[in-house]
Structures are given as structure tokens and as C-alpha cells.
């Protein structure tokens, strides 16, 4: 299966597999947020498109396209002179990814900001594009949340793309039922809740073994809690705690 990325100009922004690191996550004591596997997996489940230039964009709060000013820092390839600009007005900053994407039949492409990548004063918008047939490109857009200035650095991700089989979502039936209607699932939930409460109590009391462990790793290891003392919880064979996506292959 291929995600084809057709370059529209002489050069285009770099595409790299999503990276799990985030500056705000690094700032926590002990890099605590990295213990949250859903966060790191979201950060790396897709491909980043990187800014080819460093620039600042400033919005004065007005409704017109001229109310956003983009200033490029340093020299830039002529192909990137119009890389970011105000196109839709209303405080929306528009990026041109520089590619026409083609996905396999039945697959679309989520186009969004990099997950959990926080920028003060501006918010990425999300689009879903039918790239299995579309013969023209799309743009990536961010909207200012208030008047002010933001800075994007060269090498910073401005777009995150994820292939999705979105059409089959209409086949899903959403069912709500009491947890006790699934007896084994309910038992495993109660076992997890009990172990979680006991572990947190040990942390609160400063028990050395619990303090050394620091956190439980059931989900990180892909392991269900045991239903009885001495049992080993079931391990999910297809569980992963690190995403390994392919880097783009350059073909002419």
C-alpha cells in the first residue's frame, strides 16, 4: 500500500514520520507525560510536513486578508515565497503543503495540526480529503484565536497527515449497554480498578517499592490485569508502544 506524494513545484517541504517528542512534555518533572501511551502514539501515528522557512505571522483582528501580515526571516527559496499567507481572511492563516496526495481506493487523508503540539494564539483546523480520486491539492489552515503574532520555525511541523478508511464509519452501529452485561470485561475492569486503588494508596503512603515503580504499566505493556492472585494477565500480541512509520521514498 502506498501514500503517493506528488511534488507540485521545484521543491516541496520535507515529510517525516510523526515524532513523539513535544516541548511541553519535556518540561514536566521526570518527563511524566511520556508515560501516557495514548499521547505518544497519537503524536507518532501519521506523517509531519515541516516548515521549509522561519516566519512570523501577525493578525490585527480585522476581517480582511490584508489584516494578516507574514514576514519571512532570512533567505528563502523562491518556491516558498507564498508558502504561508492570508487567503480565506477572518484571521485564518493558510499554508500550501506543496504536494498532490494520492491514497489507495477507499482511503481518504486527515489533514490536521500535529497532535498535542501547542501554539499560543493560533489553532490548527482539521480537514478530511478524498485523496483517492482528487486531482488537485488542498491547503492546511490555522486560525488565530486572538489578535497577535505567532512564529513558525523552519523544521517545525505545520501539517500532520493520516490515511483513513472513513467511508466504512457509516457501517458502525453505536451501542450503549451496562458494563455488567459483559461479565468478563466487567470482571477485568473491577480487577484493574482494585489494583489501581491499592497502588495509589501505596504511593500516598510512600511505600518504597511503589515509589520506585512510580507508575503501573499495564496499558504500556499491553497487558490485561489478572482476575485472580498469582495469575499472569493476558498480553495482547498485536499491542505496540512505539510507532514505526516509513520515511518517504524519493522516486523520479
Secondary structure, DSSP 8 states (H G I E B T S, - for coil): ---EEEE-SS----EEE-----HHHHTSGGGGGGG-HHHHHHHHSSEEEE-SSEEEEEE-S-SSGGGEEEEEES---GGGTTSEEESS-TTEEEEE--EEEE--TT-EEEEE--TT---TTEEE--EEE-TTT--S--EEEEEESSSEEEEE-TT-EEEEEEEE-GGGGGG-------GGGSHHHHHHHHHHHHHHHHHHHHHHHT-HHHHHH-S--HHHHTB---SSTT----B-TT--SS----------
